Amino acid sequence: MDDTTTHIITTDSGSFTTLLTKEIIQACVRHIFVSSINWIKASLEQLSIADYFPYEILRDKNALKNSRGIKQCRFDQLPVFPSSYIISVECQKGVKQMKMNREEVIELVELSGATLLRDYIQYKTLIILCNSKAEVASRKKQNDDNLCMINEKTIYYCKPEFLFDSIVRHEVQSKEMYSW
């Protein structure tokens, strides 16, 4: 998927919801239309391209019923995060349940508007995405060894779902809900 992709078709039919997948997250961060397979079926039945709006996927299956997150992503071209959000990706092996490698997670951070942590960036608040308690422990040790990172700084160790849910719901989620 890249900036030339215009539509994503899900295998879901009729519910206006879908399971969260790597492709859905990538579509949301790129403001791409997400449709159910019923759009293709309707187009085949009428032997022409059907209007796709009645088949639009509105939200992920875990979102609240009144949520329009996936649809909102398409309408609101603004990034999810302000650039003042500094995010570090610790997920060394990517995110298995999403079949996403580390570089794809980093791309999502950058496309979502957040700033990827670089050594020279000053910050007061840092969000570190970690897959496991072992990654959290390793990163905490690095931070404890580096005294300049401790003074007057707040660090949140969050599961990658913080990033994914923020993107798909098109609003920054509570860091505390995703903390290790």
C-alpha positions as CSV (number, residue, x, y, z in Angstrom):
1,M,0.0,0.0,0.0
2,D,1.3,3.5,-0.8
3,D,0.0,6.9,-1.7
4,T,-1.4,5.8,-5.0
5,T,-3.8,3.3,-3.4
6,T,-7.4,4.7,-3.5
7,H,-9.6,1.9,-1.9
8,I,-9.2,-1.0,0.4
9,I,-11.7,-3.8,0.2
10,T,-12.4,-6.0,3.3
11,T,-13.9,-9.4,3.4
12,D,-16.6,-8.1,5.9
13,S,-20.1,-7.9,4.5
14,G,-22.9,-5.8,5.7
15,S,-21.9,-4.8,9.3
16,F,-20.0,-1.5,8.5
17,T,-17.3,-2.8,10.9
18,T,-14.1,-4.8,10.3
19,L,-11.4,-6.5,12.3
20,L,-8.3,-4.4,12.8
21,T,-5.5,-5.4,10.4
22,K,-2.3,-4.0,9.2
23,E,-3.9,-2.9,5.9
24,I,-6.8,-1.2,7.7
25,I,-4.4,0.8,9.9
26,Q,-2.3,1.7,6.8
27,A,-5.5,2.8,5.0
28,C,-6.5,5.0,7.9
29,V,-3.2,6.8,8.3
30,R,-3.2,7.5,4.5
31,H,-6.9,8.6,4.5
32,I,-8.0,5.9,2.1
33,F,-11.6,4.7,1.5
34,V,-12.3,1.3,3.2
35,S,-15.2,-0.7,1.7
36,S,-16.8,-4.1,2.3
37,I,-16.6,-6.9,-0.3
38,N,-20.3,-6.2,-0.9
39,W,-19.3,-3.2,-3.1
40,I,-17.6,-5.6,-5.5
41,K,-20.5,-8.0,-5.4
42,A,-23.0,-5.2,-6.2
43,S,-20.8,-3.9,-9.0
44,L,-20.6,-7.4,-10.6
45,E,-24.4,-7.9,-10.3
46,Q,-25.2,-4.6,-12.0
47,L,-22.3,-5.0,-14.5
48,S,-21.0,-1.6,-13.7
49,I,-19.2,0.1,-10.8
50,A,-21.7,0.7,-8.0
51,D,-21.7,3.7,-5.8
52,Y,-19.3,2.7,-3.0
53,F,-20.5,4.9,-0.2
54,P,-23.3,2.5,0.9
55,Y,-20.6,-0.1,1.5
56,E,-18.2,2.0,3.5
57,I,-16.6,0.5,6.6
58,L,-17.2,2.9,9.5
59,R,-15.2,1.5,12.4
60,D,-13.2,-1.4,13.8
61,K,-15.2,-4.1,15.5
62,N,-13.8,-3.1,19.0
63,A,-14.9,0.5,18.7
64,L,-18.0,2.0,20.3
65,K,-21.2,1.7,18.2
66,N,-21.4,5.5,17.6
67,S,-17.7,5.7,16.5
68,R,-17.0,6.6,12.9
69,G,-13.2,6.3,13.3
70,I,-12.3,4.6,10.0
71,K,-14.7,6.9,8.1
72,Q,-13.5,10.0,10.0
73,C,-9.9,9.2,9.0
74,R,-10.9,9.7,5.4
75,F,-12.6,13.0,6.0
76,D,-10.2,14.6,8.4
77,Q,-6.9,15.0,6.5
78,L,-5.2,16.3,9.6
79,P,-2.6,14.0,11.3
80,V,-3.8,12.1,14.3
81,F,-0.9,13.3,16.5
82,P,0.6,16.8,16.8
83,S,4.3,16.8,16.0
84,S,5.0,17.5,19.6
85,Y,4.2,13.8,20.3
86,I,7.6,12.1,20.5
87,I,7.4,8.3,19.9
88,S,10.1,5.7,20.1
89,V,9.6,2.3,18.6
90,E,11.2,-0.4,20.7
91,C,9.4,-3.3,19.0
92,Q,12.5,-4.9,17.7
93,K,10.7,-7.8,16.0
94,G,7.8,-5.7,14.8
95,V,4.2,-6.6,16.0
96,K,3.5,-10.2,15.3
97,Q,-0.3,-10.1,15.7
98,M,-0.5,-7.4,13.0
99,K,2.1,-9.1,10.8
100,M,3.9,-5.8,10.8
101,N,7.7,-5.4,10.9
102,R,9.5,-2.6,12.8
103,E,10.0,-0.4,9.7
104,E,6.2,-0.5,9.1
105,V,5.5,0.6,12.7
106,I,8.0,3.4,12.3
107,E,6.3,4.5,9.0
108,L,2.9,4.6,10.9
109,V,4.5,6.8,13.5
110,E,5.8,9.2,10.9
111,L,2.6,9.2,8.8
112,S,0.4,9.8,11.9
113,G,2.1,13.2,12.5
114,A,4.1,12.2,15.6
115,T,7.8,12.7,15.7
116,L,10.0,9.7,15.7
117,L,12.6,9.9,18.5
118,R,16.1,10.7,17.3
119,D,19.1,11.1,19.5
120,Y,19.2,14.9,19.0
121,I,15.5,15.6,19.7
122,Q,14.7,17.4,23.0
123,Y,11.5,16.3,24.7
124,K,9.6,16.5,27.9
125,T,7.3,13.6,27.2
126,L,8.2,10.4,25.4
127,I,6.0,7.5,24.4
128,I,8.0,4.2,23.9
129,L,6.2,1.5,22.1
130,C,7.1,-2.0,23.5
131,N,5.8,-5.5,22.7
132,S,6.6,-7.1,26.0
133,K,7.6,-6.5,29.6
134,A,11.1,-7.6,28.6
135,E,11.4,-4.8,26.1
136,V,10.1,-2.4,28.7
137,A,12.7,-3.6,31.2
138,S,15.5,-3.3,28.7
139,R,14.5,0.2,27.7
140,K,14.1,1.3,31.3
141,K,17.6,0.1,32.0
142,Q,18.9,2.2,29.1
143,N,17.0,5.2,30.4
144,D,18.3,4.7,34.0
145,D,21.8,4.5,32.6
146,N,21.4,7.8,30.8
147,L,20.8,10.4,33.6
148,C,19.9,13.2,31.2
149,M,16.8,11.3,30.1
150,I,15.5,11.1,33.7
151,N,15.5,14.8,34.8
152,E,12.2,16.5,34.3
153,K,11.0,14.1,31.7
154,T,7.9,11.9,31.6
155,I,8.2,8.5,29.8
156,Y,5.3,6.3,29.0
157,Y,5.9,2.6,28.0
158,C,2.9,1.7,25.8
159,K,1.7,-1.3,23.9
160,P,1.7,-0.7,20.1
161,E,-2.1,-0.8,20.2
162,F,-1.9,2.8,21.5
163,L,-0.6,3.9,18.1
164,F,-2.9,1.6,16.1
165,D,-6.1,2.5,18.0
166,S,-5.3,6.2,17.9
167,I,-4.9,6.0,14.1
168,V,-8.0,4.0,13.5
169,R,-10.2,6.0,15.8
170,H,-8.6,9.2,14.6
171,E,-8.0,10.6,18.0
172,V,-5.2,10.2,20.5
173,Q,-6.1,7.5,23.0
174,S,-5.4,7.5,26.7
175,K,-1.7,6.5,27.2
176,E,-2.6,5.1,30.6
177,M,-5.0,2.5,29.0
178,Y,-2.1,1.1,27.0
179,S,0.7,1.3,29.5
180,W,2.8,-1.6,30.6
